[in-house]
């Protein structure tokens, strides 16, 4: 609610402004887009004219060698370790840094075109 000091007879009158929600795509054609861009926020149009996102490669299209490479890297990342002599070994009790494991798995999927 806003007060209108310029009302009739210089008496303050209350006025109510109603805001209706609109889709973000409507902002692309207003000055709000420029203000957001200045603040570092960039909106992209997602309507029918928007470019479709690429789809991940179908697992059925991957070669046996690619699937073996993916699984091997997953196993090594999760359970590959070094023993006291510095030799590689499997360690079911290996401690993981969750952010690192997630990033490594995402990179692995990206290398094989499997990011959704």
Secondary structure, DSSP 4 states (H G I P E B T S, - for coil): -EEETTSGGG--EEE--------GGGGGGSTHHHHHHHTT------STTSPPPPPPPPGGGS-HHHHHHHHHHHHHHHHEEE-TTS-EEE-TT----HHHHHHHHHHHHHHTT---
